[in-house]
Amino acid sequence: MWKGDTLQSESQAHMCLRKCRRMFMTQQIQSALAACSYRFQTKNLTTFAAATLVFIAAISGARLASAQTESSRNPFEGKHHKVGLGKVLTSAHGGQIFGFDVDENGTDGIIDDAVTLSSGALESSIETFDITTGKITKVVKTVVSQSGDDELVTFGIGGTDIGFVDDERVHIGNGRVTRNDIFDLLNPVSGEKITGQWTLPHSKGALLWALAQNQTTTTQVAMVYRFDANSNAIPWLYVTDLATNQILNSIRLSQFEDDYLLLLAQDSATDEAVTNIDSSPGGPPPVNVVVNLKTGKLREFNGFNNGFYGAGAINGLAVDSATGILCTTTSLNAQVEFYKLSDGSGIWAQLPGTGDTDELNAGWPVTNDPLHHLFLIGQPYSSTGGSSAIYVYDEKGNLKETINGFNFPNEFLVVGVRIVINPNLRVGWVNGPNVNQLQQFFY
C-alpha cells in the first residue's frame, strides 16, 4: 500500500488550512509559512484542503470539456480574436478568488470571493460573471463569519451548467474539529441563484477535495476525504448525478490513506477516473492510476521518468474523453506527457526553452479542449518570455501555440493556478494578475 506524506491529525489539516488561507488573503506570507509545518513547505501539497503552500505552484483540477453549442449563443460569431490576452475580471468585493469555472457551452461563469474585514471577520461570496465581457453579473450569496471558520468555496461547474459550491462550516477549538458542510447547487449557473443542495451521505466531518471536470454527461465524480477513529484520512470517490441529487456509486480508495497529493480527472466515455502516485528525485516513475467507476477496480501504468532527477510529482492531469488520451505535467523535468488510457503507451514533449532538469519552469495545470483535441498547459514561471505562459499542444505532442504576457500570482496562491475554457468560443480564464482577479485569453 502506497502512502504519501501524511498529516499528523485531522485537526492539523483543518487548522493549517484555515490559518494559511486567511494569512494569504492578507498577504502575510512569512507568517503563513511559519504557521505550517516544514513538511507542508517542502512537499508542495497541491490542494487547499491540505493547506498547500507552494511558491512554484499550480494545479488544475483536471478538466474535461464538452463541445456542443448553438451559434445564436456565440457572441464572438463572425469575429476574429487574435491569440493572446483579453479582459481582466475583479471580484465584486475585492477578495481573493479561490475557485472558479465557466460554462463550456454558454457564456456564464462562477467565482468565489473571500476577504478579511477590518473587524477580523471573514466575508465570502459566490458570484456569477459573463465570460465574454469579464463583468460580474450578480452576487448570488454572501456569508460573514465572525470566527472566520465558515466560508463559501466554488468547486466548479458540472453537467449542464450546474454550479457546485461548498458552504464550509467548520469549528476548530482545542485541537478538535467539528465540520458539517452544506453543498449548494446553482442549476443552472446562468439562473444566478441557489436552487438546492447536493446530499453527501454521512457528511459530518467529511472534507470535499475535488470535483472532476465533466460537462459532457450528467455523471460527475467528487473526491471526498473521511477521517477514521485514528484521524487517518481516507479518500472516497462519489459518482453522482448533481441534477437529480443521486449518489450512483461510492468507492473507498484505502491504498491512498493520508495521501494529500491526489489529482482527479474523469473519462466520461469509459466510466473511469484517473488519479496519481507521485515520485521523488531519483525515484521510480510516477504512476497513473485508473479507477473503474462501476466496479471500483484499479489498474496502474507507469509514467515516463525522463531527466537526470527523473520526472518527480505529477503536477497536473486532464483527459480527452473523446479520444481516451491522458495528458500530464511533471515537476522535475519540465515535460508534458501524453498517454493512451487503454494501454498506457505514450509520448512526451519538452516544454519550449527548458531542459530536463528545469524544475522552476515546470508545467502545472492541464486543461483539455475536446472539440479541437488540444491540451492547454500553464507554466507559472515562463521559459519563453514574460512572467507566466500557457502552451497549447495537440494530442500528438506538437506545440501549436505559445501565449505569453500572463502574470500568475504564484506566491500568493494557496489553491494553485487553474485554467478553464469554452472550446466553442476558444476563450479561457486563468488566475491573475492579482489574487482577486482572473485573466481572459484567446487561443
C-alpha positions in Angstrom: 0.0 0.0 0.0 1.4 3.3 -1.0 1.1 6.3 1.3 2.0 9.8 0.6 3.1 12.5 3.0 0.8 12.4 6.0 -0.8 14.9 8.2 -0.4 14.4 11.9 -4.1 14.6 12.6 -7.5 15.7 11.2 -7.3 18.9 13.2 -3.8 19.7 11.8 -5.2 19.5 8.3 -8.1 21.9 9.1 -6.2 24.2 11.4 -3.3 24.7 9.0 -5.7 25.3 6.1 -7.6 28.0 8.0 -4.5 29.8 9.3 -2.7 29.7 6.0 -5.6 30.7 3.7 -6.6 33.6 6.0 -2.9 34.8 6.1 -2.5 34.5 2.3 -5.6 36.7 1.9 -4.0 39.4 3.9 -0.6 38.8 2.2 1.1 37.8 5.5 3.3 35.3 3.6 6.0 34.8 6.1 3.5 34.3 9.0 1.6 31.8 6.9 4.7 29.8 6.2 5.6 29.8 9.9 2.1 28.6 10.8 2.6 25.4 8.8 5.0 22.5 9.2 8.2 22.0 7.3 6.5 19.1 5.6 3.9 21.4 4.0 6.6 24.0 2.9 8.8 21.5 1.2 6.4 19.0 -0.3 4.2 21.5 -2.2 0.9 19.8 -1.3 -1.5 20.6 -4.1 -4.9 21.5 -2.7 -6.2 24.0 -0.3 -7.8 21.4 2.0 -4.3 20.3 2.9 -3.1 23.9 3.3 -1.0 23.9 0.1 1.8 26.5 0.4 3.6 26.5 -3.0 5.9 29.0 -4.5 6.2 27.1 -7.7 2.5 26.4 -7.5 -0.2 25.5 -9.8 -2.7 22.7 -10.2 -5.7 22.3 -12.1 -8.5 20.3 -11.2 -8.2 18.1 -14.2 -10.6 19.5 -16.7 -12.7 17.8 -19.3 -14.8 19.8 -21.7 -17.9 19.5 -23.9 -18.4 20.6 -27.4 -22.0 21.4 -28.3 -23.4 24.9 -28.6 -25.8 26.9 -30.7 -24.4 29.7 -32.9 -27.0 32.0 -31.5 -25.3 31.7 -28.1 -21.9 32.6 -29.5 -21.2 36.3 -29.0 -18.0 36.0 -31.0 -19.7 34.6 -34.1 -18.2 36.1 -37.2 -15.4 37.9 -35.2 -11.7 37.2 -35.3 -9.9 37.2 -32.0 -6.1 37.3 -32.1 -4.4 34.7 -29.9 -3.5 36.4 -26.6 -4.8 38.2 -23.6 -8.2 39.8 -23.2 -10.1 41.4 -20.3 -9.4 41.3 -16.6 -12.1 40.4 -14.1 -12.0 41.6 -10.5 -14.1 40.0 -7.7 -17.1 42.1 -6.6 -15.8 42.7 -3.1 -12.1 42.7 -3.9 -11.5 39.4 -2.1 -9.3 36.5 -3.1 -10.6 34.1 -5.7 -10.0 30.5 -4.6 -12.3 28.7 -7.1 -13.8 29.5 -10.4 -15.2 27.8 -13.6 -17.0 28.6 -16.8 -19.9 27.0 -18.7 -18.2 25.3 -21.6 -21.4 25.5 -23.6 -22.5 29.1 -22.7 -21.3 32.5 -21.6 -21.7 32.3 -17.8 -19.1 31.6 -15.2 -18.8 31.4 -11.4 -16.3 32.5 -8.8 -15.9 32.8 -5.1 -14.7 35.9 -3.3 -13.2 35.9 0.2 -12.0 39.0 2.1 -11.0 39.7 5.7 -12.9 42.6 7.0 -11.5 45.3 9.3 -13.3 43.7 12.2 -11.4 40.5 11.6 -14.5 38.7 10.3 -14.3 36.7 7.0 -16.7 37.7 4.3 -17.1 35.2 1.4 -19.4 35.3 -1.6 -20.4 33.4 -4.6 -20.6 35.5 -7.8 -21.5 34.9 -11.4 -19.9 36.6 -14.4 -20.1 36.9 -18.2 -17.1 35.2 -19.8 -17.2 37.4 -22.8 -17.3 40.8 -21.1 -15.4 39.9 -17.9 -18.1 41.6 -15.8 -19.6 40.3 -12.6 -23.3 39.8 -13.2 -24.6 39.0 -9.7 -23.5 38.4 -6.1 -25.5 35.3 -5.5 -24.8 34.6 -1.9 -22.7 36.2 0.9 -21.7 34.8 4.3 -20.0 36.8 7.0 -18.2 34.6 9.6 -17.0 36.3 12.8 -14.8 33.4 13.6 -13.5 33.0 10.1 -14.3 29.3 10.1 -17.3 29.4 7.7 -16.6 30.1 4.0 -18.2 29.7 0.6 -15.8 28.0 -1.9 -16.6 27.2 -5.6 -15.7 23.7 -6.8 -16.7 24.2 -10.4 -19.4 23.5 -12.9 -20.7 20.0 -13.8 -23.2 18.5 -16.2 -25.4 21.0 -17.9 -24.2 24.3 -16.3 -24.7 23.1 -12.6 -22.6 25.2 -10.2 -21.2 23.3 -7.2 -20.4 25.3 -4.0 -19.1 24.1 -0.7 -20.6 26.2 2.2 -17.8 25.3 4.6 -19.0 25.1 8.2 -16.0 24.4 10.4 -15.3 24.9 14.1 -11.8 24.5 15.4 -11.1 24.5 19.1 -8.7 22.8 21.5 -7.2 20.8 18.6 -10.6 19.4 17.7 -12.6 19.9 14.5 -16.3 19.9 14.1 -17.3 20.1 10.4 -20.7 19.9 8.8 -20.7 21.5 5.3 -23.6 22.3 3.1 -23.2 21.8 -0.6 -25.1 24.4 -2.6 -26.1 23.9 -6.3 -26.9 26.6 -8.9 -28.9 24.8 -11.5 -28.2 26.4 -13.8 -25.4 28.9 -13.1 -27.0 31.2 -15.7 -30.0 31.4 -13.4 -27.9 33.2 -10.8 -29.4 31.7 -7.7 -29.1 28.7 -5.3 -31.6 26.1 -6.4 -30.9 23.3 -4.0 -28.3 21.2 -2.2 -26.3 18.1 -3.0 -26.6 15.4 -0.4 -23.4 13.7 0.7 -24.1 10.6 2.7 -22.7 10.9 6.3 -21.4 14.4 5.5 -20.5 15.3 9.1 -16.7 15.6 9.3 -16.2 15.0 5.6 -13.8 17.1 3.6 -14.7 17.8 -0.1 -11.5 17.6 -2.1 -12.2 17.9 -5.8 -14.9 17.7 -8.5 -13.6 16.2 -11.7 -14.3 18.3 -14.7 -17.1 16.9 -16.8 -19.7 19.0 -18.7 -20.3 16.3 -21.3 -22.6 13.9 -19.3 -24.8 14.2 -16.2 -22.5 11.9 -14.2 -19.9 13.6 -12.0 -17.1 12.3 -9.8 -16.3 14.0 -6.5 -13.4 13.1 -4.2 -14.1 13.4 -0.5 -11.8 12.7 2.5 -13.2 10.9 5.5 -11.3 10.6 8.8 -11.3 7.4 10.8 -11.1 6.9 14.5 -7.3 7.3 14.4 -7.6 10.5 12.3 -6.3 8.8 9.2 -7.7 10.5 6.0 -9.3 8.1 3.6 -10.2 9.4 0.1 -13.5 8.3 -1.4 -14.9 8.7 -4.9 -18.6 9.5 -5.2 -20.2 9.0 -8.6 -23.2 11.3 -8.6 -25.8 13.0 -10.7 -25.9 16.6 -9.5 -29.1 17.4 -11.3 -31.1 14.7 -9.6 -29.1 14.6 -6.3 -28.4 10.9 -6.7 -25.3 9.0 -5.5 -24.7 6.3 -8.1 -21.7 4.7 -6.5 -19.1 5.2 -3.8 -15.5 3.9 -3.9 -13.1 3.8 -1.0 -9.5 4.3 -2.0 -7.9 2.7 1.0 -4.5 2.4 -0.6 -4.3 6.2 -0.7 -4.8 6.7 3.0 -3.3 10.0 4.2 -2.2 11.0 0.7 -2.9 14.7 0.1 -1.2 14.8 -3.3 -4.1 13.4 -5.3 -5.4 14.9 -8.6 -8.6 13.8 -10.3 -9.8 13.6 -13.8 -12.8 11.7 -15.4 -13.1 9.8 -18.6 -16.9 10.0 -19.2 -16.8 7.7 -22.2 -15.4 4.7 -20.3 -16.8 5.5 -16.8 -13.3 5.8 -15.4 -11.5 8.2 -13.1 -7.8 9.0 -13.1 -5.5 9.9 -10.2 -1.8 9.6 -9.5 1.0 8.3 -7.4 3.9 10.8 -7.3 7.6 10.1 -7.2 10.6 11.9 -5.8 14.1 13.0 -7.1 15.9 9.9 -8.3 12.9 7.7 -7.5 10.8 5.3 -9.6 8.4 6.6 -12.3 5.2 8.4 -11.3 2.2 6.1 -11.6 -1.1 6.9 -13.4 -4.0 5.1 -11.6 -7.2 4.4 -13.4 -10.4 3.6 -11.4 -13.4 1.8 -12.8 -16.3 3.8 -11.6 -18.7 0.9 -11.8 -16.7 -1.9 -10.2 -14.2 0.2 -8.2 -11.3 -1.9 -9.6 -7.9 -0.1 -10.1 -5.3 -0.5 -12.8 -2.0 1.3 -13.0 0.7 2.1 -15.5 4.0 3.8 -15.1 4.6 7.3 -16.5 7.7 8.5 -18.2 10.7 9.1 -15.9 13.0 11.2 -18.0 15.7 13.6 -16.8 18.7 13.4 -14.5 16.5 13.5 -11.5 13.5 11.7 -13.0 10.0 13.1 -13.5 9.1 13.6 -9.9 5.5 14.5 -9.0 2.6 14.8 -11.4 1.6 18.4 -11.3 -1.5 18.4 -13.4 -3.6 16.0 -15.5 -6.6 16.0 -17.8 -8.4 13.5 -20.1 -9.9 13.9 -23.5 -12.9 11.5 -23.2 -13.5 11.7 -27.0 -10.1 10.1 -27.7 -9.1 8.5 -24.5 -5.9 10.5 -24.2 -4.4 11.4 -20.8 -2.1 14.4 -20.6 0.1 15.1 -17.5 2.8 17.6 -16.5 5.7 16.6 -14.2 7.6 18.6 -11.7 11.3 17.9 -12.0 11.9 17.7 -15.8 9.5 20.4 -17.3 7.9 17.9 -19.6 4.4 17.1 -20.8 3.3 13.5 -21.3 0.5 12.1 -23.5 -0.8 8.5 -22.8 -3.4 6.2 -24.3 -5.6 5.3 -21.2 -6.4 2.0 -22.8 -2.9 0.6 -22.7 -0.6 3.2 -21.1 1.5 3.8 -24.3 2.5 7.3 -24.9 4.8 10.1 -26.0 6.4 13.1 -24.2 7.4 16.7 -25.1 9.9 19.1 -23.5 8.4 22.5 -22.7 9.9 25.1 -25.0 13.1 26.8 -23.7 13.6 24.2 -21.0 15.9 21.3 -20.3 15.0 18.1 -18.4 16.3 19.4 -15.0 14.4 22.8 -15.1 12.1 22.3 -12.2 11.4 26.0 -11.9 9.9 26.1 -15.4 7.7 23.0 -15.0 4.2 23.0 -16.3 1.4 22.7 -13.8 -2.3 23.0 -14.7 -3.6 21.0 -17.6 -7.0 21.6 -19.4 -8.5 19.7 -22.3 -10.3 21.1 -25.3 -12.1 18.0 -26.7 -13.6 19.9 -29.6 -10.3 20.6 -31.2 -8.4 17.8 -29.3 -5.9 20.1 -27.6 -4.4 20.4 -24.2 -3.6 23.7 -22.6 -0.6 23.8 -20.2 0.0 26.5 -17.6 3.6 27.5 -16.8 3.8 29.7 -13.7 7.3 30.8 -14.5 7.7 31.2 -18.2 10.7 29.9 -20.1 9.8 31.8 -23.3 9.3 35.4 -22.1 7.4 37.4 -19.6 6.3 36.2 -16.2 3.9 33.2 -16.9 2.8 31.4 -20.0 0.2 29.0 -21.5 1.1 26.5 -24.2 -1.3 24.7 -26.5 -0.4 21.2 -27.6 -2.2 18.8 -29.9 -2.6 15.2 -28.7 0.5 14.1 -30.7 2.7 16.3 -28.6 3.1 19.1 -31.1 3.3 22.6 -29.8 0.6 24.7 -31.6 0.6 28.0 -29.7 2.6 29.9 -27.2 0.7 32.6 -25.2 2.9 34.8 -23.1 2.1 38.0 -21.1 0.4 36.3 -18.1 1.3 37.2 -14.6 0.0 34.3 -12.4 0.1 35.4 -8.7 2.1 32.3 -7.9 3.5 33.2 -4.4 0.0 34.2 -3.2 -2.0 31.2 -4.4 -2.9 28.6 -1.8 -5.0 26.5 -4.2 -2.8 26.9 -7.3 -3.2 28.1 -10.9 -6.3 26.9 -12.7 -7.2 27.2 -16.4 -10.9 27.0 -17.6 -12.1 27.3 -21.2 -15.0 27.4 -23.5 -13.8 25.4 -26.5 -16.6 26.7 -28.8 -15.5 30.3 -28.3 -11.9 29.4 -27.9 -11.8 31.7 -24.8 -10.3 30.9 -21.4 -9.8 32.3 -18.0 -6.9 31.9 -15.6 -5.7 33.3 -12.3 -4.1 36.8 -12.2 -2.7 39.2 -12.4 -3.7 39.7 -8.7 -5.3 37.1 -6.4 -8.7 38.9 -6.7 -8.6 38.8 -10.4 -8.9 36.5 -13.4 -7.3 37.0 -16.8 -9.2 36.3 -20.0 -7.3 34.9 -23.0 -7.9 33.6 -26.5 -6.3 30.6 -28.1 
